Amino acid sequence: MKEVTDATFKAEVLNAKKPVLVKFGAEWCGPCRMLAPILEDVLATESEHFNIVSVDVDNCPTISAKYGIQSLPTMILFKDGDNVAQFMGMMQKEDVISRVKASL
């Protein structure tokens, strides 16, 4: 899963041709670390429908503040540059896929 920064967020997420699920997390966040391999699995099976990237909130304060990230992990789904759905907390692969597809 690619990590995006304040500097690359617009190009990688807002200007993306397909929907992007952004996972906001931090290295010190246990649930964030547990979610990472699940999202890698989702990406492996769903990459034709949407992309997944991560944002480290400690390294990207501008983007984290802009989207009001207060709880980790938080996932925001962007489509055509717009925030179309937001999910918080740990989720299983099937839940991630069904929630994202329902929001597209």
ZIURCOR-V156199 format. One record per residue. N is the residue number from 0. SS is DSSP state (alpha for helix, beta for strand, coil for the rest). PSI is psi in radians with two decimals (999 if undefined). Layout:
BEGIN
N_SS_PSI / N_SS_PSI
END
This chain:
BEGIN
0_coil_2.25 / 1_beta_2.45 / 2_beta_2.29 / 3_coil_2.80 / 4_coil_3.08 / 5_coil_-0.67 / 6_coil_-0.52 / 7_coil_-0.08 / 8_alpha_-0.81 / 9_alpha_-0.86 / 10_alpha_-0.74 / 11_alpha_-0.48 / 12_alpha_-1.05 / 13_alpha_-0.58 / 14_coil_0.16 / 15_coil_2.56 / 16_coil_-0.49 / 17_coil_2.87 / 18_beta_2.63 / 19_beta_2.22 / 20_beta_2.11 / 21_beta_2.14 / 22_beta_2.05 / 23_beta_2.17 / 24_beta_-2.94 / 25_coil_2.70 / 26_coil_-0.60 / 27_coil_-0.08 / 28_coil_1.91 / 29_alpha_-0.89 / 30_alpha_-0.56 / 31_alpha_-0.74 / 32_alpha_-0.61 / 33_alpha_-0.56 / 34_alpha_-0.51 / 35_alpha_-0.89 / 36_alpha_-0.50 / 37_alpha_-0.77 / 38_alpha_-0.56 / 39_alpha_-0.71 / 40_alpha_-0.77 / 41_alpha_-0.80 / 42_alpha_-0.68 / 43_alpha_-0.56 / 44_alpha_-0.35 / 45_alpha_0.18 / 46_coil_-0.36 / 47_coil_-0.37 / 48_coil_-0.66 / 49_beta_2.79 / 50_beta_2.82 / 51_beta_2.29 / 52_beta_2.90 / 53_beta_2.67 / 54_beta_2.18 / 55_beta_1.97 / 56_coil_-0.49 / 57_coil_-0.51 / 58_coil_-0.18 / 59_coil_1.15 / 60_alpha_-0.53 / 61_alpha_-0.90 / 62_alpha_-0.73 / 63_alpha_-0.74 / 64_alpha_-0.71 / 65_alpha_-0.66 / 66_coil_0.18 / 67_coil_0.65 / 68_coil_2.04 / 69_coil_-0.31 / 70_coil_2.46 / 71_coil_2.49 / 72_coil_2.59 / 73_beta_2.39 / 74_beta_2.32 / 75_beta_2.30 / 76_beta_2.17 / 77_beta_2.36 / 78_beta_2.19 / 79_coil_0.64 / 80_coil_-0.05 / 81_beta_2.52 / 82_beta_1.92 / 83_beta_-0.26 / 84_beta_2.67 / 85_beta_2.36 / 86_beta_2.47 / 87_beta_2.56 / 88_coil_3.12 / 89_coil_2.41 / 90_coil_2.66 / 91_coil_2.84 / 92_alpha_-0.86 / 93_alpha_-0.66 / 94_alpha_-0.74 / 95_alpha_-0.88 / 96_alpha_-0.83 / 97_alpha_-0.69 / 98_alpha_-0.73 / 99_alpha_-0.86 / 100_alpha_-0.63 / 101_alpha_-0.45 / 102_alpha_-0.18 / 103_coil_999
END
